Amino acid sequence: SLQAKFALHVVLTTAVLFGVVVPVVLYIERDALLSAVEDSGFRIADIFARSSVQAVVADDYLVMQHVVNGISSDRKILYAMLLTANGEVLVHTRANERGKTYADGASRQSAQTRGPLLQRHTTPDGTPVYDFSVPVYVLDEKRATARVGVSVERELAEIARTRSVIIGLGLF
């Protein structure tokens, strides 16, 4: 019947529309949320690097630890540390890490970077992390690297929630 053909046309058109709109909306939301995380992460790492200059020059552990504690007070910050060029930890959010030398690939890249660096990885427990590194310069000499790990778990959960709402709305 004409009514059945019309209903089928409406259902197919709606399915195609949602099939096109959902990926576009999710892409835009993902890009916006993760870009905001990148911007704030680089800003935090840059502030950390600039705040640490005097403490690095004076080799003042207490001031460095105070700066790290201030940065890591945000619950999204998983860790903050200062690394030397050879990967030795000058200061860390976990005080027992001080003096250790990190030799993993991400730490080596962070320690050797000459400019802002973003690395993406996952912790052993499955938490997605954006790792920001910014060199600490004294005059024109690189003395250390400020490294901050930011969890993006909440943003990814928000993207998944949006996807579920859109699909639910489409099925309704």
C-alpha positions as CSV (number, residue, x, y, z in Angstrom):
1,S,0.0,0.0,0.0
2,L,1.0,3.6,-0.4
3,Q,1.0,4.1,3.4
4,A,3.5,1.2,3.8
5,K,5.8,2.5,1.1
6,F,5.7,6.0,2.6
7,A,6.5,4.6,6.1
8,L,9.4,2.5,4.6
9,H,10.8,5.6,2.9
10,V,10.6,7.6,6.1
11,V,12.4,4.8,8.1
12,L,15.1,4.4,5.5
13,T,15.7,8.1,5.1
14,T,15.9,8.5,8.9
15,A,18.4,5.6,9.2
16,V,20.6,7.0,6.4
17,L,20.4,10.5,8.0
18,F,21.5,9.1,11.4
19,G,24.1,7.0,9.7
20,V,25.7,10.1,8.3
21,V,25.0,12.5,11.2
22,V,26.3,10.3,14.1
23,P,29.9,9.9,12.9
24,V,30.1,13.6,12.0
25,V,28.8,14.7,15.4
26,L,31.0,12.3,17.2
27,Y,34.1,13.4,15.2
28,I,33.4,17.1,15.9
29,E,32.8,16.5,19.6
30,R,35.9,14.3,20.0
31,D,38.0,16.9,18.2
32,A,36.7,19.7,20.3
33,L,37.1,17.9,23.7
34,L,40.5,16.5,23.0
35,S,41.7,19.8,21.5
36,A,40.7,21.5,24.8
37,V,42.6,18.8,26.8
38,E,45.7,19.4,24.6
39,D,45.5,23.2,25.0
40,S,45.1,23.0,28.8
41,G,47.7,20.3,29.1
42,F,50.3,22.3,27.2
43,R,49.4,25.4,29.3
44,I,49.9,23.4,32.5
45,A,53.2,21.9,31.4
46,D,54.4,25.4,30.3
47,I,53.5,27.0,33.6
48,F,55.2,24.1,35.4
49,A,58.3,24.6,33.3
50,R,58.4,28.3,33.9
51,S,57.7,28.0,37.6
52,S,60.5,25.5,38.0
53,V,63.3,27.6,36.4
54,Q,64.6,29.1,39.7
55,A,64.3,25.8,41.6
56,V,66.2,24.0,38.9
57,V,69.0,26.6,38.8
58,A,69.3,26.5,42.6
59,D,68.7,22.7,42.8
60,D,66.1,23.5,45.4
61,Y,64.1,20.2,45.9
62,L,61.6,21.7,48.3
63,V,60.5,24.4,45.9
64,M,60.3,21.9,43.0
65,Q,58.2,19.6,45.2
66,H,55.9,22.5,46.2
67,V,55.3,23.3,42.5
68,V,54.7,19.7,41.6
69,N,52.2,19.3,44.5
70,G,50.3,22.4,43.3
71,I,50.0,21.1,39.8
72,S,49.0,17.6,40.8
73,S,46.2,18.8,43.1
74,D,43.9,18.7,40.0
75,R,42.3,15.2,39.9
76,K,42.8,14.9,36.1
77,I,46.6,15.2,36.6
78,L,48.0,11.7,37.0
79,Y,51.6,12.8,37.5
80,A,54.0,15.7,37.2
81,M,57.8,15.4,37.1
82,L,61.0,17.1,36.2
83,L,63.5,15.1,34.2
84,T,67.1,15.7,33.4
85,A,68.5,15.2,29.9
86,N,69.5,11.6,30.8
87,G,66.0,10.8,32.3
88,E,66.8,11.2,35.9
89,V,63.8,12.3,38.0
90,L,64.5,15.5,39.8
91,V,61.1,15.7,41.4
92,H,57.8,13.7,41.0
93,T,54.3,13.6,42.4
94,R,55.3,10.4,44.1
95,A,58.3,11.4,46.2
96,N,59.9,7.9,46.1
97,E,60.5,8.3,42.4
98,R,63.1,11.0,43.0
99,G,66.5,10.1,41.8
100,K,65.4,7.2,39.6
101,T,66.3,7.1,36.0
102,Y,63.5,6.4,33.5
103,A,64.7,4.6,30.4
104,D,61.4,3.9,28.6
105,G,60.7,5.3,25.2
106,A,58.3,8.0,26.3
107,S,60.6,9.3,29.0
108,R,63.6,9.3,26.7
109,Q,61.6,11.3,24.1
110,S,60.5,13.7,26.9
111,A,64.0,14.2,28.3
112,Q,65.4,14.9,24.8
113,T,62.7,17.2,23.5
114,R,63.6,20.7,22.5
115,G,60.1,22.0,22.2
116,P,56.6,21.1,23.5
117,L,55.8,17.4,23.0
118,L,52.5,15.5,23.3
119,Q,52.6,11.7,23.6
120,R,49.5,9.5,23.9
121,H,49.6,6.3,25.9
122,T,47.6,4.1,28.2
123,T,48.4,3.2,31.8
124,P,48.7,-0.5,32.8
125,D,45.2,-0.2,34.3
126,G,43.8,1.0,31.0
127,T,43.5,4.8,31.7
128,P,44.1,6.8,28.5
129,V,46.8,9.5,29.2
130,Y,48.0,12.5,27.3
131,D,51.6,13.1,28.3
132,F,52.8,16.7,27.9
133,S,56.5,17.6,28.0
134,V,58.0,21.1,27.9
135,P,61.7,21.9,28.2
136,V,62.9,24.0,31.1
137,Y,65.4,26.6,29.7
138,V,67.8,28.8,31.7
139,L,68.8,31.5,29.3
140,D,69.4,29.4,26.1
141,E,70.5,26.2,27.9
142,K,68.0,23.3,28.4
143,R,68.3,22.2,32.1
144,A,65.4,19.9,32.5
145,T,62.0,18.8,31.1
146,A,58.7,19.4,32.8
147,R,56.4,16.4,32.2
148,V,52.7,16.2,33.0
149,G,50.3,13.3,32.5
150,V,46.6,14.2,32.1
151,S,43.9,11.6,32.1
152,V,41.4,11.8,29.2
153,E,39.1,9.1,30.5
154,R,36.3,11.6,31.4
155,E,36.3,13.1,27.9
156,L,36.2,9.7,26.2
157,A,33.4,8.7,28.5
158,E,31.5,11.8,27.5
159,I,32.0,11.0,23.8
160,A,30.7,7.5,24.4
161,R,27.6,8.9,26.3
162,T,26.9,11.2,23.5
163,R,27.1,8.4,21.0
164,S,24.7,6.3,23.1
165,V,22.2,9.2,23.4
166,I,22.3,9.9,19.6
167,I,21.8,6.2,18.8
168,G,19.0,5.8,21.4
169,L,17.3,8.9,19.9
170,G,17.7,7.4,16.4
171,L,16.1,4.1,17.5
172,F,13.3,5.9,19.2
